[in-house]
């Protein structure tokens, strides 16, 4: 009887030891943020994102070109946003060409230009938070 209790104790202890070593992996999904462009203005402005999120610019009235200071960050650019066309979200990574705000936050300005119009629109931006 004593050996049976000792065997059960060792068996339960081993199971708890094995299960206690398992860790659940936390998977953080990136979010897609929609930015509507209409009449040479982006809304929301700025858009608040986390590094790794995606931004889907959608033009309502004309085709536009979006350009950041750095051609590689926070997303490869320049790129066109066509009105009525398919929308491809752009992943946001990196901070080159962005203004540091402290505490791991950055503000990334981009130029928004209506196609066939040389004058740029108001300068919207992306606010990246950790």
C-alpha positions in Angstrom: 0.0 0.0 0.0 2.8 2.3 0.9 4.6 1.6 -2.5 1.3 2.3 -4.3 1.0 5.8 -2.7 4.6 6.5 -3.4 4.2 5.4 -7.1 1.0 7.6 -7.5 2.8 10.6 -5.9 5.8 10.2 -8.2 3.5 9.8 -11.2 1.4 13.0 -10.4 4.6 14.9 -9.6 6.1 14.0 -13.0 2.9 15.0 -14.8 2.8 18.4 -13.0 6.5 18.9 -13.8 6.0 18.2 -17.5 2.8 20.3 -17.8 4.3 23.1 -15.7 7.1 23.5 -18.3 4.7 24.1 -21.1 4.3 27.7 -22.0 1.6 29.1 -24.2 2.9 31.2 -27.1 1.2 34.6 -27.3 0.4 35.5 -30.9 -0.2 39.1 -31.5 -2.1 39.7 -34.7 -1.5 42.8 -36.7 -4.4 45.2 -37.2 -5.4 46.8 -40.4 -6.2 50.5 -40.1 -8.3 52.1 -42.9 -7.4 55.6 -44.0 -9.9 57.3 -46.4 -8.6 59.9 -48.8 -11.1 62.4 -50.1 -10.7 65.9 -51.5 -6.9 65.9 -50.9 -7.3 65.0 -47.2 -6.6 61.8 -45.3 -8.8 60.7 -42.4 -8.0 59.8 -39.7 -5.0 62.1 -39.5 -2.8 61.0 -37.9 -3.6 57.3 -37.8 -2.3 55.5 -34.7 -0.7 52.1 -35.3 1.7 49.7 -33.7 4.9 48.5 -35.5 3.7 45.5 -37.5 0.2 46.8 -38.2 -1.0 47.5 -41.7 -2.5 50.6 -43.2 -5.0 50.4 -46.1 -5.3 53.8 -47.8 -8.5 54.1 -49.9 -9.1 57.0 -52.3 -12.6 58.1 -52.9 -12.3 60.8 -55.6 -9.0 60.7 -57.4 -5.8 58.6 -57.7 -3.1 59.7 -55.2 0.6 59.0 -54.6 1.9 58.6 -51.1 5.5 59.2 -50.3 7.5 59.0 -47.0 10.9 60.6 -46.5 12.6 57.2 -46.5 11.8 55.0 -49.5 11.9 51.8 -47.4 10.3 52.8 -44.1 7.8 52.8 -42.5 6.6 51.0 -45.7 8.2 50.7 -49.1 7.2 53.8 -51.1 6.2 55.8 -53.1 3.1 54.0 -54.1 -0.2 54.8 -55.8 -3.6 54.6 -54.3 -6.3 54.3 -57.0 -9.9 55.3 -56.4 -12.3 52.4 -57.1 -9.4 50.0 -57.4 -8.2 47.1 -55.3 -6.8 48.1 -51.9 -3.7 46.5 -50.6 -2.8 47.1 -47.0 0.8 48.3 -46.4 2.7 46.8 -43.4 4.3 49.4 -41.2 7.9 48.6 -40.1 10.8 50.8 -39.1 11.3 54.4 -38.1 13.8 55.8 -40.5 12.8 59.3 -41.6 10.3 59.6 -38.8 10.4 62.0 -35.9 11.0 60.4 -32.5 8.4 61.4 -29.9 10.0 59.6 -26.9 9.0 56.4 -25.0 9.4 54.4 -28.3 6.8 56.5 -30.2 7.4 58.0 -33.7 5.6 60.3 -36.0 6.0 59.6 -39.7 4.9 62.3 -42.1 4.0 61.5 -45.6 3.1 63.5 -48.6 -0.2 63.0 -50.4 -0.3 64.2 -54.0 -3.2 64.0 -56.3 -2.2 62.5 -59.6 -1.9 65.1 -62.4 -1.6 67.8 -59.8 1.9 69.0 -58.9 0.9 70.7 -55.6 0.9 68.3 -52.6 -2.1 68.1 -50.3 -2.0 68.7 -46.5 0.7 66.6 -44.9 -0.9 63.7 -43.0 1.1 61.3 -40.8 1.3 58.0 -39.0 1.8 57.9 -35.2 3.6 54.6 -34.3 3.4 53.5 -30.7 5.2 50.6 -29.1 
